[in-house]
């Protein structure tokens, strides 16, 4: 296993793994628009100040990824708990089903948190699947004090 930051040419594999995650959540991954935009963004943004993607590479199959995780940093308005207004959002934590329970997600998550600390981020959010919740809780993540609400805005 090789844990490393993603490279632009990893984008198709990262999107493949993100699809595995979405499918496990019952999300339809067939619309091609999201894949094109996601690949464009991974190629252009990963490795910048505002975005990182970490991957576990299969040492036996060149170019094949076993797991990935991504994080973005957004600047919001400051608050008492986050005066620098920098918030991290972790997403696309995914491991191929046959390679789960081997520490790949934990290694990626630890790398993401280290990267966030280096960026000066103090507040981090994520959405957890039932399978991933225990991992995140082991790092101190808890449900928010206030409910998160969401709406899709139509044009």
C-alpha positions as CSV (number, residue, x, y, z in Angstrom):
1,X,0.0,0.0,0.0
2,X,1.2,3.5,-0.9
3,X,-0.5,6.5,0.7
4,X,0.1,9.7,-1.2
5,X,-1.4,12.9,-2.4
6,X,-3.3,12.5,-5.7
7,X,-1.8,13.5,-9.0
8,X,-3.9,15.0,-11.9
9,X,-3.7,11.6,-13.8
10,X,-5.4,9.9,-10.8
11,X,-8.7,11.8,-11.4
12,X,-10.5,9.0,-13.3
13,X,-9.7,6.5,-10.5
14,X,-10.7,9.0,-7.8
15,X,-14.0,9.5,-9.6
16,X,-14.4,5.7,-9.9
17,X,-14.0,5.3,-6.2
18,X,-16.3,8.2,-5.4
19,X,-18.9,6.4,-7.5
20,X,-18.4,3.3,-5.3
21,X,-19.2,5.5,-2.3
22,X,-22.3,7.1,-3.9
23,X,-23.6,3.7,-5.1
24,X,-23.3,2.3,-1.6
25,X,-25.5,5.2,-0.5
26,X,-28.1,4.5,-3.2
27,X,-27.2,7.5,-5.3
28,X,-27.6,7.3,-9.0
29,X,-24.1,7.8,-10.6
30,X,-25.1,7.4,-14.2
31,X,-25.5,11.1,-15.1
32,X,-22.2,11.9,-16.9
33,X,-22.3,15.6,-16.1
34,X,-21.1,15.1,-12.5
35,X,-18.2,12.9,-13.6
36,X,-16.9,15.3,-16.1
37,X,-17.1,18.3,-13.7
38,X,-15.7,16.2,-10.8
39,X,-12.7,15.0,-12.9
40,X,-12.1,18.6,-14.1
41,X,-12.1,19.9,-10.5
42,X,-9.9,17.0,-9.2
43,X,-7.4,17.6,-12.0
44,X,-7.3,21.4,-11.4
45,X,-7.9,21.9,-7.7
46,X,-6.3,18.9,-5.9
47,X,-3.0,19.9,-4.4
48,X,-3.9,23.6,-4.1
49,X,-4.4,25.6,-0.9
50,X,-8.1,24.9,-0.9
51,X,-8.3,21.3,-1.9
52,X,-6.5,18.0,-1.3
53,X,-7.1,14.4,-2.3
54,X,-5.2,11.6,-0.7
55,X,-5.1,8.1,-2.3
56,X,-3.9,4.6,-1.5
57,X,-2.3,3.1,-4.6
58,X,-2.3,-0.6,-5.3
59,X,1.3,-1.6,-5.3
60,X,0.6,-4.6,-7.6
61,X,-1.4,-2.8,-10.3
62,X,0.1,0.4,-11.6
63,X,-2.4,3.3,-11.8
64,X,-5.1,1.4,-9.8
65,X,-6.3,3.1,-6.6
66,X,-7.7,1.1,-3.6
67,X,-9.0,4.1,-1.6
68,X,-9.3,7.8,-1.6
69,X,-10.5,10.8,0.4
70,X,-10.9,14.4,-0.4
71,X,-11.1,17.7,1.5
72,X,-11.9,21.3,0.6
73,X,-11.4,24.4,2.6
74,X,-13.9,27.2,2.4
75,X,-13.8,30.7,3.9
76,X,-17.1,31.6,5.6
77,X,-17.9,34.5,7.9
78,X,-16.0,34.2,11.2
79,X,-17.7,33.2,14.4
80,X,-16.6,33.0,18.0
81,X,-15.4,29.4,17.6
82,X,-13.8,29.9,14.2
83,X,-12.3,33.4,14.1
84,X,-10.2,32.7,11.0
85,X,-13.4,31.6,9.2
86,X,-11.7,28.6,7.6
87,X,-13.8,25.5,7.5
88,X,-12.9,22.0,6.1
89,X,-15.3,19.7,4.5
90,X,-14.2,16.0,4.0
91,X,-15.8,14.0,1.3
92,X,-15.3,11.1,-1.1
93,X,-13.9,8.8,1.6
94,X,-14.1,5.5,-0.4
95,X,-12.4,2.1,-0.4
96,X,-13.0,-0.7,-2.8
97,X,-15.2,-3.3,-1.0
98,X,-12.6,-6.1,-1.2
99,X,-9.9,-3.9,0.4
100,X,-11.9,-2.6,3.4
101,X,-10.9,-3.2,7.0
102,X,-7.2,-2.9,6.2
103,X,-6.5,0.6,7.5
104,X,-6.6,2.5,4.2
105,X,-9.4,4.8,5.2
106,X,-7.8,5.5,8.6
107,X,-4.5,6.4,6.9
108,X,-6.2,8.7,4.5
109,X,-8.3,10.3,7.1
110,X,-5.3,10.9,9.3
111,X,-3.5,12.5,6.3
112,X,-6.4,14.7,5.6
113,X,-6.6,15.9,9.2
114,X,-2.9,16.6,9.2
115,X,-3.3,18.6,6.0
116,X,-6.1,20.6,7.5
117,X,-4.1,21.4,10.6
118,X,-1.2,22.7,8.3
119,X,-3.8,24.9,6.6
120,X,-4.9,26.5,9.9
121,X,-8.3,24.9,9.7
122,X,-10.0,24.5,13.1
123,X,-13.5,23.4,12.2
124,X,-14.2,20.3,10.0
125,X,-17.4,18.8,8.8
126,X,-18.4,15.6,6.9
127,X,-21.3,13.4,6.2
128,X,-20.9,9.8,7.3
129,X,-22.3,6.6,6.0
130,X,-23.2,4.0,8.6
131,X,-20.1,2.0,7.6
132,X,-17.8,5.0,8.1
133,X,-19.3,6.6,11.2
134,X,-17.2,4.6,13.7
135,X,-13.9,5.7,12.0
136,X,-14.9,9.4,12.2
137,X,-16.1,9.1,15.8
138,X,-12.7,7.5,16.7
139,X,-11.1,10.8,15.6
140,X,-13.4,12.8,17.8
141,X,-16.2,13.7,15.4
142,X,-19.7,14.0,16.8
143,X,-23.1,15.0,15.6
144,X,-23.5,18.8,15.4
145,X,-25.3,20.6,18.2
146,X,-27.6,22.2,15.7
147,X,-29.4,20.3,13.0
148,X,-28.1,20.7,9.5
149,X,-30.8,21.4,7.0
150,X,-30.6,21.4,3.2
151,X,-32.7,22.5,0.2
152,X,-32.2,22.1,-3.5
153,X,-32.8,25.4,-5.3
154,X,-34.5,25.2,-8.7
155,X,-33.8,27.7,-11.4
